[in-house]
């Protein structure tokens, strides 16, 4: 029973971070209707920013959230404005040219980071990186607990922004019907900049939170782009609530597969669930939650 509870807690804590990663991608997908395949690479850049702030300034990784999120938010807005939006009006034989552009952006970001930092693995070891406390026989990782609480705080802040502010309402209106939103006075182009920036800032937050417990290398973005995509499919395309359920589900599935089957099956189990959802629940959790 202790092993089951330990695995359940580990999966929930990891799932909280996955939810943050998936929410960023699904927000972009809901408004722009495209899959951002540079999502994990933006997270990787945020991780290197956090690492640099720690190595050069001695800044605690959690305080680096105040650097990484604004920087990646601006980078996301610039990518949307100068690289993705111009493609909307460009005639091409490939309708998915914006998606292909995100693939190229991801490759460029990876190689730029490789040029600057080399391919060596890097890590940030803080006083709390390996800290744990126990309740009975169950152990709790301190950094994972902090990450989980911050992820909840950032997610609540996002929902407050989407529900209570004019820009948030504009984003929701554009996601529901872009033409109708434009007729109501919403500037769709400006909304896409800000939405892409928000999605990028969310995944930047996740990247910064991972730094105290994860190794860092230039190719780390690819696996997290894949996870974000799986979470979006699990949750239902464009559903922020669904992305939260999808992230937690993926975290639990990976944790139980690693514990009860083998560590090598951790990622495979997530992909199996991904295929099963496509086959038996094509709309993802969005069909169940309705939002």
C-alpha positions as CSV (number, residue, x, y, z in Angstrom):
1,X,0.0,0.0,0.0
2,X,2.9,2.4,0.8
3,X,4.4,1.8,-2.6
4,X,1.0,2.6,-4.3
5,X,0.6,5.8,-2.3
6,X,4.2,6.8,-3.0
7,X,3.7,6.3,-6.7
8,X,0.4,8.2,-6.6
9,X,2.0,11.2,-4.9
10,X,4.9,11.2,-7.3
11,X,2.6,11.0,-10.3
12,X,0.4,13.9,-9.0
13,X,3.4,16.1,-8.3
14,X,4.9,15.5,-11.8
15,X,1.4,15.8,-13.4
16,X,1.1,19.4,-11.9
17,X,4.1,20.5,-13.9
18,X,2.9,18.6,-17.0
19,X,-0.4,20.5,-16.8
20,X,1.5,23.8,-16.9
21,X,3.4,22.7,-20.0
22,X,0.3,21.4,-21.7
23,X,-1.8,24.5,-20.9
24,X,0.7,26.7,-22.7
25,X,0.5,24.6,-25.8
26,X,-3.3,24.2,-25.8
27,X,-3.8,28.0,-25.3
28,X,-1.8,28.7,-28.5
29,X,-3.6,25.9,-30.3
30,X,-7.0,27.2,-29.2
31,X,-6.5,30.7,-30.6
32,X,-4.2,30.2,-33.6
33,X,-5.4,26.7,-34.5
34,X,-1.8,25.5,-34.9
35,X,0.4,23.1,-33.0
36,X,3.5,24.8,-31.7
37,X,6.2,22.2,-32.2
38,X,8.8,24.6,-30.7
39,X,7.1,24.5,-27.4
40,X,9.6,22.2,-25.6
41,X,12.5,24.2,-27.2
42,X,11.1,27.4,-25.7
43,X,11.1,25.6,-22.3
44,X,14.7,24.6,-22.9
45,X,15.7,28.2,-23.5
46,X,14.0,29.2,-20.2
47,X,16.0,26.4,-18.5
48,X,19.3,27.8,-19.9
49,X,18.3,31.3,-18.7
50,X,17.7,29.9,-15.2
51,X,21.0,28.0,-15.3
52,X,22.9,31.2,-16.4
53,X,21.3,33.3,-13.7
54,X,22.3,30.7,-11.1
55,X,25.9,30.3,-12.5
56,X,26.6,33.9,-13.1
57,X,24.6,35.7,-10.5
58,X,24.0,33.0,-7.9
59,X,20.2,33.6,-8.3
60,X,18.0,30.9,-6.9
61,X,16.1,29.1,-9.7
62,X,12.7,30.0,-8.2
63,X,13.6,33.7,-8.3
64,X,14.6,33.2,-11.9
65,X,10.9,32.9,-12.8
66,X,10.8,36.7,-12.7
67,X,13.4,36.7,-15.5
68,X,12.6,33.6,-17.6
69,X,8.8,34.2,-17.9
70,X,9.0,37.9,-19.2
71,X,12.0,37.1,-21.5
72,X,10.3,34.0,-23.1
73,X,6.9,35.9,-23.2
74,X,8.6,38.6,-25.3
75,X,10.4,36.0,-27.4
76,X,7.1,34.3,-28.0
77,X,5.4,37.5,-29.1
78,X,8.3,38.3,-31.5
79,X,8.1,34.8,-33.0
80,X,4.3,35.1,-33.5
81,X,4.6,38.7,-35.0
82,X,7.6,38.3,-37.3
83,X,7.7,34.6,-38.2
84,X,4.2,33.1,-37.9
85,X,1.7,35.8,-38.7
86,X,3.3,36.8,-42.0
87,X,2.8,33.2,-43.2
88,X,-1.0,33.5,-42.8
89,X,-1.3,35.6,-45.9
90,X,1.4,33.8,-47.9
91,X,0.3,31.5,-50.6
92,X,2.0,28.1,-50.4
93,X,1.4,24.5,-51.5
94,X,1.6,23.4,-47.8
95,X,-1.3,24.6,-45.7
96,X,0.6,23.7,-42.5
97,X,3.4,26.2,-43.2
98,X,3.0,27.8,-39.7
99,X,3.4,24.4,-38.1
100,X,6.5,23.7,-40.2
101,X,7.9,27.1,-39.2
102,X,7.6,26.1,-35.5
103,X,9.6,23.0,-36.3
104,X,12.3,25.2,-37.9
105,X,12.2,27.6,-34.9
106,X,12.7,24.7,-32.5
107,X,15.7,23.5,-34.5
108,X,17.3,26.9,-34.5
109,X,16.8,27.4,-30.8
110,X,18.3,24.0,-30.1
111,X,21.4,24.7,-32.2
112,X,21.8,28.2,-30.8
113,X,21.9,26.8,-27.3
114,X,24.2,24.1,-28.4
115,X,26.6,26.7,-29.9
116,X,26.5,28.8,-26.7
117,X,26.5,26.0,-24.0
118,X,27.8,23.0,-25.9
119,X,26.0,19.6,-25.7
120,X,27.3,18.9,-22.2
121,X,24.8,18.0,-19.5
122,X,24.4,20.8,-16.9
123,X,22.6,20.9,-13.6
124,X,21.8,23.3,-10.8
125,X,22.3,21.8,-7.3
126,X,20.7,23.8,-4.6
127,X,20.5,23.1,-0.9
128,X,17.0,21.7,-1.4
129,X,17.5,19.8,-4.7
130,X,17.6,16.4,-2.9
131,X,15.6,17.4,0.2
132,X,12.7,15.2,1.3
133,X,10.5,14.9,4.3
134,X,8.5,11.9,5.4
135,X,4.9,11.3,6.6
136,X,5.0,7.7,7.9
137,X,6.7,5.7,5.2
138,X,5.8,8.1,2.4
139,X,8.5,10.5,1.2
140,X,7.8,13.9,-0.3
141,X,10.4,15.6,-2.5
142,X,10.7,19.2,-1.3
143,X,11.4,20.8,-4.8
144,X,8.6,18.8,-6.4
145,X,6.2,20.0,-3.7
146,X,7.3,23.6,-4.3
147,X,7.0,23.1,-8.0
148,X,3.5,21.7,-7.6
149,X,2.3,24.7,-5.5
150,X,3.8,27.2,-7.9
151,X,2.3,25.5,-10.8
152,X,-1.1,25.7,-9.1
153,X,-0.6,29.4,-8.4
154,X,0.4,30.2,-12.0
155,X,-2.6,28.2,-13.4
156,X,-5.0,30.1,-11.1
157,X,-3.4,33.3,-12.2
158,X,-3.9,32.4,-15.8
159,X,-7.6,31.5,-15.2
160,X,-8.1,34.8,-13.4
161,X,-6.5,36.6,-16.4
162,X,-8.7,34.8,-18.9
163,X,-11.9,35.4,-17.0
164,X,-11.5,38.8,-15.4
165,X,-9.5,40.9,-17.8
166,X,-10.5,42.5,-21.1
167,X,-7.5,40.9,-22.9
168,X,-8.4,37.5,-21.4
169,X,-12.0,37.8,-22.7
170,X,-10.5,38.8,-26.1
171,X,-8.4,35.6,-26.1
172,X,-11.4,33.5,-25.2
173,X,-13.6,35.2,-27.8
174,X,-10.9,34.8,-30.5
175,X,-10.6,31.1,-29.6
176,X,-14.3,30.6,-30.0
177,X,-14.9,32.5,-33.2
178,X,-12.1,34.7,-34.7
179,X,-14.4,36.5,-37.2
180,X,-17.1,37.3,-34.7
181,X,-14.5,38.5,-32.2
182,X,-13.1,40.9,-34.9
183,X,-16.7,42.2,-35.6
184,X,-17.0,43.0,-31.8
185,X,-13.8,45.1,-31.9
186,X,-11.2,42.6,-30.9
187,X,-7.9,43.0,-32.7
188,X,-7.2,39.4,-33.7
189,X,-3.5,40.0,-34.7
190,X,-2.6,41.6,-31.4
191,X,-4.5,38.9,-29.6
192,X,-2.4,36.2,-31.3
193,X,0.9,37.9,-30.2
194,X,-0.2,38.0,-26.6
195,X,-1.6,34.5,-26.7
196,X,1.6,33.0,-28.1
197,X,3.6,35.0,-25.5
198,X,1.4,33.7,-22.7
199,X,1.8,30.1,-23.9
200,X,5.5,30.6,-24.1
201,X,5.7,32.2,-20.6
202,X,3.8,29.2,-19.1
203,X,6.2,26.7,-20.5
204,X,9.1,28.9,-19.4
205,X,7.7,28.7,-15.9
206,X,7.6,24.9,-16.1
207,X,11.2,24.9,-17.4
208,X,12.5,27.1,-14.6
209,X,10.8,24.9,-12.0
210,X,12.4,21.8,-13.5
211,X,15.9,23.1,-13.3
212,X,16.6,22.2,-9.6
213,X,15.7,18.5,-10.2
214,X,16.5,17.9,-13.9
215,X,19.6,17.7,-16.1
216,X,19.8,20.3,-18.8
217,X,21.1,19.8,-22.4
218,X,20.1,21.3,-25.8
219,X,18.0,18.4,-27.0
220,X,15.8,18.3,-23.9
221,X,13.1,20.3,-25.7
222,X,12.0,17.5,-28.1
223,X,10.7,15.1,-25.4
224,X,8.8,17.8,-23.7
225,X,7.2,19.0,-27.0
226,X,6.0,15.4,-27.4
227,X,4.6,15.3,-23.9
228,X,2.9,18.7,-24.4
229,X,1.3,17.4,-27.6
230,X,0.1,14.2,-25.8
231,X,-1.4,16.3,-23.0
232,X,-3.3,18.5,-25.5
233,X,-4.7,15.4,-27.2
234,X,-5.7,13.8,-23.8
235,X,-7.3,17.0,-22.7
236,X,-9.0,17.9,-26.0
237,X,-7.6,20.5,-28.4
238,X,-7.9,24.0,-27.2
239,X,-9.2,23.1,-23.7
240,X,-7.2,24.6,-20.8
241,X,-9.2,22.7,-18.3
242,X,-8.7,19.5,-20.3
243,X,-5.0,20.2,-20.4
244,X,-4.9,20.2,-16.6
245,X,-6.6,16.8,-16.5
246,X,-4.4,15.6,-19.3
247,X,-1.2,16.6,-17.6
248,X,-2.1,15.0,-14.3
249,X,-3.2,11.8,-16.2
250,X,0.1,11.6,-18.0
251,X,2.1,12.1,-14.8
252,X,0.2,9.3,-13.1
253,X,0.5,6.9,-16.0
254,X,4.2,7.5,-16.3
255,X,4.7,7.1,-12.5
256,X,2.7,3.9,-12.3
257,X,4.4,2.4,-15.4
258,X,7.9,3.2,-14.1
259,X,7.1,1.7,-10.7
260,X,5.0,-1.4,-11.6
261,X,6.5,-2.3,-15.0
262,X,10.0,-0.8,-15.5
263,X,11.6,2.6,-15.9
264,X,12.0,1.9,-19.6
265,X,8.2,1.8,-20.0
266,X,7.7,5.3,-18.5
267,X,7.4,7.2,-21.8
268,X,6.0,4.3,-23.7
269,X,3.0,4.1,-21.3
270,X,2.1,7.7,-22.0
271,X,2.2,7.1,-25.7
272,X,0.0,4.0,-25.4
273,X,-2.6,6.1,-23.5
274,X,-2.3,8.7,-26.2
275,X,-3.2,6.1,-28.9
276,X,-6.1,4.7,-26.7
277,X,-7.6,8.2,-26.3
278,X,-7.4,8.8,-30.1
279,X,-9.2,5.5,-30.7
280,X,-11.8,5.5,-27.9
281,X,-12.2,9.2,-26.8
282,X,-11.2,11.3,-29.8
283,X,-12.3,14.6,-28.2
284,X,-10.2,13.9,-25.1
285,X,-11.3,14.9,-21.6
286,X,-13.0,18.0,-23.2
287,X,-15.8,15.7,-24.2
288,X,-16.3,14.7,-20.6
289,X,-15.8,18.1,-18.9
290,X,-17.5,20.1,-21.7
291,X,-15.0,23.0,-21.3
